[in-house]
C-alpha cells in the first residue's frame, strides 16, 4: 500500500461491498470495460483473478482514486508555476 491515507475516506463508495468485480469497478469509476480491465491488468488497481472473474478490494480502488487526484493536483500546480 502506498503512503496515501485511505482511512480518512470511510464514506467513499459506501454502497459497494469490500470486494467488487469488474462490473462494479466500472460503475464506481464511470469507465468502460476495456479501461477497467486495463487498470487491473496493468496493476494500477490491484485485483486477483479467481476462476474466470477478477476480485478487487474496494480499498485498492479508493487508493487509486486518491493517488490520481493527488497526482493531478501536483501536475496542475507545476503547470501553474511553469515548472
C-alpha positions in Angstrom: 0.0 0.0 0.0 1.3 3.5 -0.8 1.6 6.5 1.5 -1.9 7.8 0.5 -4.1 7.7 3.6 -7.4 5.9 2.9 -8.5 6.0 6.5 -9.9 9.5 6.0 -12.4 8.3 3.4 -14.8 5.8 5.0 -17.8 7.2 3.1 -16.2 6.8 -0.3 -18.1 4.2 -2.3 -20.2 3.3 0.8 -22.9 1.5 -1.2 -20.4 -1.1 -2.5 -19.1 -4.3 -0.8 -15.5 -4.5 0.4 -14.6 -6.7 -2.6 -16.1 -6.0 -6.0 -16.0 -7.4 -9.5 -15.1 -5.6 -12.8 -18.7 -4.6 -13.5 -18.9 -2.8 -10.1 -15.4 -1.2 -10.7 -16.8 0.2 -13.9 -19.8 1.7 -12.1 -17.7 3.1 -9.3 -15.3 4.9 -11.7 -17.7 5.5 -14.6 -15.4 3.8 -17.0 -15.8 1.3 -19.8 -15.0 -2.4 -19.9 -11.7 -2.1 -21.7 -10.4 0.7 -19.3 -11.4 -1.3 -16.3 -9.6 -4.4 -17.4 -6.5 -2.3 -18.4 -6.3 -0.8 -14.9 -6.4 -4.2 -13.3 -4.1 -5.9 -15.9 -1.5 -3.1 -15.6 -1.6 -3.2 -11.8 -2.8 0.3 -11.4 -5.7 -1.1 -9.4 -4.8 -4.3 -7.6 -7.0 -7.3 -8.2 -6.8 -11.1 -8.2 -8.3 -13.5 -10.7 -10.4 -16.2 -9.1 -11.7 -18.6 -11.6 -12.9 -16.5 -14.6 -13.5 -13.3 -12.6 -11.4 -10.6 -11.1 -11.9 -9.6 -7.5 -10.9 -6.1 -6.5 -10.7 -4.7 -2.9 -12.6 -1.5 -2.6 -9.6 -0.2 -0.7 -7.5 -0.6 -3.9 -10.0 1.5 -5.8 -10.0 4.2 -3.2 -6.2 4.3 -3.1 -6.2 4.6 -7.0 -8.6 7.5 -6.9 -6.7 9.3 -4.2 -3.3 8.8 -5.9 -4.7 10.1 -9.1 -6.3 13.2 -7.5 -3.1 14.0 -5.7 -1.0 13.5 -8.9 -3.3 15.7 -10.9 -3.2 18.4 -8.3 0.6 18.3 -8.3 0.7 18.4 -12.1 -1.7 21.4 -12.1 0.4 23.2 -9.6 3.6 22.6 -11.6 1.9 23.8 -14.7 0.6 26.9 -13.0 4.1 27.7 -11.7 5.7 27.0 -15.0 8.0 24.2 -13.8 
